[in-house]
Amino acid sequence: MDLNQSMRLLSSWIAQIGGLGLDLLWRFIHLVVSLWYIVSGIIEAVESYAISLGLNKKYSSINIEKLRCLAVVVDIEEARDVSKVIELLQWLRTIGVKQVGLFDSQGLLKKSKDMILGTVPGSVLSEEIGEKNSSPDQNPLALEFISSSDNKEAVMKAANILLQDYLKSSRPENDKGENFFTETHLNEALRVVGENVHAPDLLLVYGPIRSHLGFPAWRLRYTEIVHMGSLNYMRYGSLLKAIHKFTGVHQNYGT
Amino acid sequence: MNTQEEVGEFTQIFNALMSLMRKFIFKVLCAGPIPNHVSFIMDGNRRFAKKHNLTGLDAGHRAGFISVTYVLQYCKEIGIPYVTLYAFGVDNFKRQPEEVECVMDLMLEKVEYTINQAVSGNLNGVRVFFVGDLTSLNERLRVAAQRLMEVTEENKDLMVVVCVAYSTSHEIVHAVRESCVRKCDGTGDDPVVLQVSDVEECMYTSVVPDPDLVIRTGGGDRLSNFMTWQTSRSLLHSTATLWPELGLWHLVWAILKFQRMQDYLEKKKKLD
């Protein structure tokens, strides 16, 4: 083996050892980060229990009127446990929330709609509010069931309605469609295909990460998005805290 | 050697050491997966100016631009190929006219400065794209933005997408309009039906893939009408730090969070 080959071999060994060293350091850093998350999770859990027990006076009264519409996004794996969703809805009703949109990407909660409506006292479909003049419950909890089909697919259906109207119209040559395709028109077309266009004020995400997971993009503009952790470990105190924090938010909507 | 020279030499040594340390930190970070596309919602410039008693309507935004240069440098060193900056939203036009004019003038100043840097070869492989309703900008700024896009067209190391006069709702409406007009122009007797891909092709941000990580400064928990269509599988990271105060460690922390959740994010992408 000549000198060049030896040098190349040595460089290769050094690079491999260096790479291994960096990898170990990276894993060590992630171990420290995970420990940090465990500790902060414990602190959060203790705080949450204190809030649930009413030990923190700050959360004893919430201006719930500010929260007109709440949406809950549930990770698909966690949406399979409908009992947890039902428990969450019962908590929300206790707090005084009047309108909740439930979202999971694959529509599992939509499929369990009847069970949820039958189990959560005072719950009705949001589209039925106003249709029934006399509700047995004075303060019904209006529920809306949303999935990914209400996101891009719904916008496509609405866009195709606008497209058909555009095709049938007598438009000038070189028309760019500025009078046909506006926000107002798209809103109206979305209503025609049965979509709710109202934006929720607050979106609670139950799952491993803070992500809206495909909640209808058209409705998400200025919605506050809060990550609540796993549905399996949901806590009443954390829910109160998130809603309380929302009521203190001041939005300037870009101005 | 006099004091000034000593201080200058010390500063050089200090900067060199900081640079070495930063490169080492990035080397460690790159042992794990790095996001392909990071978006920044740059909030907090005005509060920064108020906090530090800075005078001038654009004082906070000037400080914000300095932060932009550092963040882009860090992203390039880490090896992130795409970065999007939410610079000015459609709703921001509702601010006081003097403030809007001030911000537009500042943007023009910085774009012209960046053009000079690009022409001098100092931009180091950074390609700049401006997206949004550019017709609502004044002509000087629009022309300057176009020029900057042209002079950086050949750069390939880092693509920086600057969203100006942008909002998701505006983007969706624009994309629907464009795709419908295209469909009407280009078809014979075939039924005319729009698909998701037709609309996504016409979106302002179609030049970049969907973001993996969205970082919002200023403490807000909302997307403020920014890329809500493209962020279904994005990790949304929010920090209370104001944009001009965003530093190396905030970016490192956000990437560490991304790396922790990488398995879950990959699983979600495969489900799609």
Interface residues (C-beta under 8 A of the other chain):
Chain A: G19 L22 D23 L25 W26 I29 H30 V33 S34 I76 N151 K152 E153 V155 M156 A159 N160 L162 L163 Q164 Y166 L167 D175 K176 G177 E178 F180 F181 T182 E183 L186 P208 I209 R210 S211 H212 L213 G214 A217 W218 L220 R221 Y222 T223 E224 I225 V226 V249 Q251 Y253 G254 T255
Chain B: K27 V28 L29 A31 G32 G89 V90 D91 N92 K94 R95 S167 T168 S169 H170 I172 V173 V176 R177 S179 C180 V181 K183 C184 V192 V193 L194 Q195 V196 V199 G220 D221 R222 L223 S224 N225 T228 W229 T231 S232 R233 S234 L235 L236 H237 S238 L256 Q259 R260 M261 Y264 L265 K268 L271
